[in-house]
Amino acid sequence: MLDKAWNSLNTNQFGTNEFLAWCKAAETQPLLAVNLGTGTPEEAAALVEYCNGEKGTRWSDLRRKHGVAEAHRVQHWCLGNEMDGPWQIGHMSATEYGYKAADAARQMRYVDNSLKLIACGSSSSGMPTYLEWDREVLEQCYDYVDGLSLHRYFDNAETTGGDSAHFLAMNLTMDRQITESLAVCDLVRGHKRSSKQLWLSFDEWNVWYRERHGDAVDGHKTSAPHLLEEIYNLEDALLVGGLLNTLIRNSNRVKIGCLAQLVNVIAPIMTNAEGIFLQTIFYPYSWALQYARGAALDVLVDSSTYDVKGLYGSRDDKTTSVAHLDVSGSYDASSGTSVAFILNRDLAKAHEVEIVWEDKAPSKVQAAWVLTGDDLKAVNSFATPKKVVPSEFAKPATSNGRTKFEVPAKSYTMVQWGM
């Protein structure tokens, strides 16, 4: 079939069952999106029946006929994708989409009432309908959904003018986007006098600005074309670390956060017929997946600052005081491990870090890594796959409830402690 959005041919060799088998093998929870652009609420409910029905109905029996006897039991579903975007096939107004999302949600829950359903919020904070779209949508479907979707891509060109110091502060705009979106959710909750509190699904985020035009987004009606093959440098990886810090410290209300994508397409992993190489952004993302466990810590950071003008774009052209150190942390009570993730935005100077443990101080460092380098524009490639890689960080000692160490200039550091 023709994928009109990317002018590519889709063979469907890797379809619903194949994707869900991959999720199981990768030990990750699937997040599926139903088509509410050209699709119908009835078709959305049919897909739920196909995935989650046991047997004895039209669509569950079709899945079994396709060789999958056990139901997939997919829990998380997006009600469409970026429906606020005029580029979307089936784009509609916020009110129209809100009604359609509510209808789809009702029909999907008739099939499986255990689902967690996510309405489409604004696809970017730069949209002219930003926040007003979210409010109008939720006025129609708040009672039927559990979460609101957010998307965001970051660039170091048009937005920042190529200023690296500005670029490394951009995760703070993600913090603001989260705060503003939650404010709208809670506003509608008040209008509805609802006891239910929505959470956020930040289900598309990454750095993406180089491969956005021409052949990079046009498959020329071929199968599996090379699209959106962004090559990431060191400063991209540092910002990704900052974005992960933002998601961790907002995890009380941001329940889903998906890097877009995983392989080849704006991705941390690149492949060809001979093998793979890991992009710079792979490393901070992999640390978050491995080490951020349990509960996010409310970290109070006291840091020197620098000034960034126009950080929040056309809505706020003022000068913002930005901390050199951006820190998030987590604590896993089951294992007794604590983790700190530290972005040093200072392009010239190392910074001393002193951690003051308010509760029992940890007894040992279990893992410590740092990603840094002299050249912010350095990239990995098939020819030079190890040009930008982490190095082990000297394990800092803890004494009298305090841990002191130094993080290099332009770096992202992860330290895990155990009791």
C-alpha positions in Angstrom: 0.0 0.0 0.0 1.1 3.6 -0.5 2.0 5.5 2.7 0.9 8.9 1.5 2.5 10.8 4.4 6.0 9.6 3.5 5.4 8.8 -0.2 6.6 5.2 0.5 5.4 1.7 -0.1 4.4 -0.3 2.9 4.4 -4.1 2.4 2.9 -4.8 5.9 5.4 -7.6 6.3 6.0 -6.2 9.7 2.4 -5.7 10.9 0.5 -5.7 14.2 1.4 -9.2 15.3 5.0 -8.9 14.3 5.3 -5.6 16.2 3.7 -7.0 19.4 5.9 -10.1 19.2 8.9 -7.7 19.0 7.7 -5.8 22.1 7.5 -9.1 24.0 11.0 -10.1 22.9 12.3 -6.6 23.9 10.5 -6.7 27.2 8.8 -3.4 26.6 5.1 -2.4 26.8 3.5 -1.5 23.5 1.8 1.8 22.8 -0.5 1.5 19.8 -2.3 4.4 18.0 -5.6 4.0 16.2 -6.3 5.8 13.0 -8.8 8.6 13.8 -7.9 10.6 10.7 -9.4 8.5 7.9 -10.4 5.7 10.3 -13.6 5.3 12.3 -14.3 4.7 16.0 -15.8 1.3 15.0 -12.5 0.3 13.3 -10.6 1.4 16.4 -12.8 -0.9 18.5 -12.2 -3.7 16.0 -8.4 -3.4 16.4 -8.8 -3.6 20.2 -10.9 -6.8 19.7 -8.3 -8.2 17.3 -5.5 -7.5 19.8 -7.2 -8.2 23.1 -10.1 -10.5 22.5 -9.7 -14.1 23.6 -11.8 -16.0 21.1 -15.3 -16.4 19.8 -15.7 -13.0 18.1 -15.0 -11.9 14.5 -11.7 -10.1 15.1 -10.3 -12.3 17.9 -10.9 -15.3 15.7 -9.2 -13.6 12.8 -6.1 -13.1 15.0 -6.2 -16.8 15.9 -6.5 -17.6 12.2 -3.3 -15.6 11.6 -1.5 -17.9 14.0 -1.7 -16.0 17.3 -3.8 -17.9 19.8 -3.0 -15.8 22.9 -4.5 -12.3 23.2 -1.9 -9.5 23.1 -3.6 -7.6 26.0 -2.3 -4.2 24.8 -3.1 -1.7 27.5 -2.0 1.7 26.2 -3.6 3.3 23.2 -3.3 6.7 21.5 -6.6 8.0 20.0 -5.0 9.2 16.7 -1.8 11.0 16.2 -1.0 14.8 15.9 -4.6 15.5 14.9 -4.0 19.3 15.5 -1.5 19.3 12.5 -2.7 20.5 9.1 -0.1 18.1 7.6 -2.0 15.2 9.0 -4.3 13.1 6.7 -7.7 13.5 8.2 -6.8 16.7 10.2 -9.9 18.2 11.8 -10.9 20.9 14.3 -10.3 20.4 18.0 -14.1 20.0 18.7 -14.6 17.5 15.9 -11.6 15.5 17.1 -12.7 15.7 20.7 -16.1 14.2 19.8 -14.6 11.5 17.6 -12.0 10.6 20.3 -14.8 10.3 22.9 -16.8 8.0 20.6 -13.7 5.9 19.9 -12.9 5.7 23.6 -16.4 4.5 24.5 -16.4 1.8 21.8 -12.9 0.6 22.6 -13.8 0.3 26.3 -16.9 -1.7 25.4 -14.5 -4.3 24.1 -11.9 -4.0 26.9 -12.6 -1.7 29.9 -9.1 -2.1 31.3 -7.5 0.1 28.6 -5.5 3.3 29.2 -6.5 5.8 26.5 -4.6 8.9 25.5 -6.0 11.9 23.7 -4.0 13.9 21.2 -2.7 17.1 22.6 -0.7 19.8 20.8 2.0 18.3 18.5 4.3 21.2 19.3 4.4 24.1 21.6 5.0 26.3 18.5 1.6 25.5 17.0 -0.7 28.5 16.8 -3.5 26.5 18.5 -1.2 25.4 21.3 -3.0 24.8 24.6 -6.3 26.1 23.2 -6.5 22.9 21.1 -5.8 20.8 24.2 -8.6 22.6 26.2 -11.2 22.2 23.5 -10.3 18.5 22.9 -10.5 17.7 26.6 -13.8 19.6 27.1 -15.3 16.9 24.8 -13.5 13.7 25.9 -12.0 14.3 29.4 -14.4 11.8 31.0 -13.3 9.0 28.6 -9.5 9.3 28.5 -6.6 8.8 31.0 -3.9 10.8 29.5 -2.9 13.6 27.0 -0.2 13.2 24.4 2.6 15.7 23.9 5.2 15.9 21.1 8.4 18.0 20.7 11.4 18.1 18.5 14.4 20.3 19.3 16.8 22.1 16.8 20.0 24.0 17.0 19.5 26.1 14.0 16.3 28.2 13.5 15.4 28.2 17.2 18.9 28.9 18.6 20.9 30.4 15.8 23.4 27.6 16.4 24.2 28.9 19.9 25.3 25.8 21.8 24.8 27.4 25.2 21.2 28.3 24.2 20.7 24.8 22.8 21.8 23.0 26.0 19.2 25.0 28.0 16.3 23.9 25.7 15.2 21.1 28.0 13.8 23.9 30.3 11.3 24.6 27.5 10.2 21.0 27.8 9.7 21.6 31.6 7.5 24.6 30.7 5.5 22.7 28.1 4.7 20.0 30.6 3.7 22.5 33.2 1.4 24.4 30.8 -0.2 21.2 29.5 -0.9 19.9 33.0 -2.4 23.3 33.8 -4.9 22.8 30.9 -5.7 19.3 32.0 -6.4 20.5 35.5 -8.4 23.5 34.3 -10.8 21.1 32.4 -10.9 18.8 35.4 -12.2 21.8 37.4 -14.8 22.6 34.7 -15.9 19.0 34.8 -15.8 18.8 38.6 -14.1 15.5 38.0 -12.3 13.3 40.6 -10.0 12.0 37.9 -6.5 13.5 37.3 -5.0 13.0 33.9 -1.4 12.2 33.2 0.8 13.0 30.2 2.3 10.8 27.5 5.3 12.5 26.0 5.3 9.9 23.3 7.4 11.7 20.7 10.6 13.7 21.5 14.1 14.0 20.2 16.5 16.3 18.5 15.6 16.6 14.8 16.3 19.4 12.4 18.8 18.4 9.8 16.9 15.7 7.9 13.5 17.4 7.5 13.3 18.3 3.8 13.6 16.9 0.3 14.7 13.3 -0.1 15.0 12.9 3.7 11.2 13.0 3.9 10.2 11.7 0.5 10.3 7.9 -0.2 9.7 8.3 -3.9 7.2 5.4 -3.8 9.9 2.9 -2.9 9.8 0.2 -0.1 11.9 0.8 3.0 13.5 4.1 1.8 16.2 5.8 3.8 14.3 8.6 5.5 15.1 11.0 8.4 18.5 9.5 8.9 19.7 12.3 11.3 23.3 12.0 12.5 23.8 13.1 16.0 26.7 14.9 17.6 28.0 15.4 21.1 25.9 18.5 21.9 22.7 16.6 20.7 23.5 13.9 23.3 24.0 16.4 26.0 20.6 17.9 25.3 19.0 14.5 25.3 20.5 14.0 28.7 18.8 17.2 29.8 15.5 16.2 28.3 15.7 12.9 30.2 16.3 14.9 33.4 13.2 16.9 32.6 11.1 13.7 32.1 12.5 12.1 35.3 11.7 15.1 37.5 8.2 15.3 36.0 7.5 11.6 36.3 4.8 12.1 38.9 2.5 13.2 36.0 4.4 12.2 32.9 3.8 8.4 32.9 5.0 7.7 29.3 8.0 9.2 27.6 9.1 7.7 24.2 12.2 8.7 22.3 11.3 8.9 18.6 12.5 6.7 17.0 14.8 3.7 17.8 16.6 2.5 14.6 17.8 4.5 11.6 14.9 7.0 11.6 16.0 9.9 14.0 17.5 7.2 16.0 20.1 6.2 18.6 21.0 3.0 16.6 22.1 3.0 13.0 22.3 -0.1 10.8 23.3 -1.3 7.4 23.8 -4.7 5.8 27.2 -5.2 7.6 26.3 -4.1 11.2 25.4 -1.2 13.5 26.9 1.8 15.2 25.6 3.6 18.3 24.9 7.3 17.9 25.9 9.8 20.6 22.3 10.0 21.9 22.2 6.3 22.6 24.3 6.6 25.8 22.2 9.0 28.0 19.0 7.3 26.9 20.4 3.8 27.8 21.5 5.1 31.2 18.0 6.3 31.9 16.5 3.0 30.9 19.1 1.0 33.0 19.4 3.1 36.1 16.4 5.4 36.7 14.3 3.1 38.9 11.8 3.5 41.7 10.8 7.1 42.6 12.1 10.4 41.2 13.8 12.5 43.8 12.9 16.1 44.4 16.4 17.5 44.0 17.2 21.0 45.1 20.1 22.4 43.0 22.2 25.4 43.9 24.3 26.3 40.8 26.0 29.2 39.1 24.1 30.5 36.1 24.4 32.1 32.7 22.0 34.2 30.6 20.0 33.0 27.6 17.9 35.5 25.6 14.7 34.3 24.0 14.8 30.8 25.5 11.0 30.5 25.4 10.7 31.8 21.9 8.3 34.4 20.6 6.1 34.1 23.6 8.9 35.3 25.9 11.8 37.2 24.4 13.3 38.0 27.8 16.6 37.0 29.2 16.5 33.8 31.3 19.0 32.9 34.0 20.0 29.3 33.3 21.8 27.0 35.8 25.0 25.5 34.6 24.1 22.3 36.4 20.9 20.5 35.6 20.3 17.5 37.9 17.7 14.8 38.3 17.8 11.7 40.5 15.9 8.6 41.5 15.8 6.2 44.5 14.8 2.5 44.3 13.7 1.4 47.7 13.6 -2.3 46.7 17.4 -2.3 45.9 18.5 0.6 48.0 20.1 2.3 45.0 20.3 6.0 44.3 21.2 7.6 41.0 22.1 11.2 40.0 22.1 12.4 36.4 24.1 15.6 35.9 24.2 17.9 32.9 27.0 20.5 33.0 26.0 23.1 30.4 29.1 25.2 31.0 31.1 25.0 27.7 34.4 26.1 29.3 34.6 25.0 32.9 34.4 21.9 35.0 32.1 22.3 38.1 32.5 20.8 41.6 29.4 19.0 42.7 28.6 18.4 46.4 25.7 16.2 47.2 24.2 16.5 50.6 22.3 13.4 51.7 19.3 14.4 53.8 18.6 10.7 54.8 21.1 7.9 55.2 24.1 8.4 52.9 25.0 5.5 50.6 28.0 3.3 51.3 29.4 2.6 47.8 29.4 3.7 44.1 28.1 0.9 41.9 28.4 2.5 38.5 29.7 5.9 37.2 30.0 7.1 33.6 30.5 10.4 31.9 29.9 11.5 28.3 32.1 14.5 27.2 34.6 15.6 24.7 36.5 18.5 23.2 34.4 18.8 20.0 30.6 19.4 20.4 30.2 18.7 16.7 31.9 15.2 16.9 29.7 12.3 15.6 30.0 8.5 15.3 29.7 6.7 12.0 30.2 3.2 10.5 33.8 4.2 9.8 34.4 5.7 13.3 31.9 4.2 15.7 33.8 5.0 18.9 34.5 8.7 18.3 32.0 9.8 21.0 31.6 7.2 23.7 31.3 7.4 27.5 34.2 6.8 29.8 34.2 5.5 33.3 33.9 8.2 35.9 36.2 8.2 38.9 34.0 6.8 41.7 33.5 9.6 44.3 33.8 9.0 48.0 31.1 9.9 50.6 32.0 11.3 54.0 29.9 12.8 56.8 26.7 12.6 54.6 28.3 14.5 51.7 29.7 13.4 48.3 32.1 15.6 46.4 33.3 15.3 42.8 33.9 17.3 39.7 32.1 17.1 36.4 33.9 18.1 33.2 32.8 21.1 31.0 30.1 20.2 28.5 29.3 16.8 30.0 26.5 14.4 31.1 27.3 12.3 34.1 25.6 9.3 35.7 26.5 8.0 39.2 24.7 5.1 40.9 25.1 4.5 44.6 24.2 1.5 46.7 23.7 1.0 50.4 
